[in-house]
Amino acid sequence: MMVDRKPGSSRRNLLLGIGALIIVGLVVAGFSFTRGSENTPAEQVERQPISNLETAPEKGALAPDFTLKNIDGEVVRLSDFRGQPVLINLWATWCGPCRLEMPAFEERFQTYKDDGFVVLAVNFDEPTEDVAAFRDEFELSFELLLDPGAEVQKLYRNRTYPSSFFVNREGVIQIQHIGVMTEGQLDGYLAELGLGT
């Protein structure tokens, strides 16, 4: 009995077979890659040499370095605090949630400053007088930094206020928190940095 084959059906079957082989190969390769990733302990990934880490405003990366002036005109550089736990807070005087957080930051700063804890509150490109008035209103003693042109805001890809980055003693971002944080969250994040434990 003769089988009536349509023109091109052999070619189509061949292409389908090749396509199926390619898909199977990609699945096997992907499975191997995934298995290798799963077998790497999280601690090993987090504890890789600092020199191997990228610099980026995200968890597990080195915090991008910056140099700014505080409201007294003194130069402050993030990398000068290597070896100390640092909270980088991006804020503005007109930001309601920022105003809610500041008293808790001041209280924790007073509690842990003898343990090396540093708060760098980077203001959003506002006049020195406004930032100084804010400091006086809330009786803040940690570093309030001026960010002309919002360069650090751009460096940290900031899109909303407040935004906070908790940096460990090695200079690695351990926590990123967007928006207002509760005192419980703040205490939990500080505990992850080794404070209050």
Stockholm file with secondary structure:
# STOCKHOLM 1.0

chainA/1-197         MMVDRKPGSSRRNLLLGIGALIIVGLVVAGFSFTRGSENTPAEQVERQPISNLETAPEKGALAPDFTLKNIDGEVVRLSDFRGQPVLINLWATWCGPCRLEMPAFEERFQTYKDDGFVVLAVNFDEPTEDVAAFRDEFELSFELLLDPGAEVQKLYRNRTYPSSFFVNREGVIQIQHIGVMTEGQLDGYLAELGLGT
#=GR chainA/1-197 SS CCCCCCTTHHHHHHHHHHHHHHHHHHHHHHHHHHHHHHTSCHHHHHTSCGGGSCBCSSTTSBCCCCEEEETTSCEEEGGGGTTSCEEEEEECTTCHHHHHHHHHHHHHHHHHGGGTCEEEEEECSCCHHHHHHHHHHHTCCSEEEECGGGHHHHHTTCCSSSEEEEECTTSBEEEEEESCCCHHHHHHHHHHTTSCC
#=GC SS_cons         CCCCCCTTHHHHHHHHHHHHHHHHHHHHHHHHHHHHHHTSCHHHHHTSCGGGSCBCSSTTSBCCCCEEEETTSCEEEGGGGTTSCEEEEEECTTCHHHHHHHHHHHHHHHHHGGGTCEEEEEECSCCHHHHHHHHHHHTCCSEEEECGGGHHHHHTTCCSSSEEEEECTTSBEEEEEESCCCHHHHHHHHHHTTSCC
//
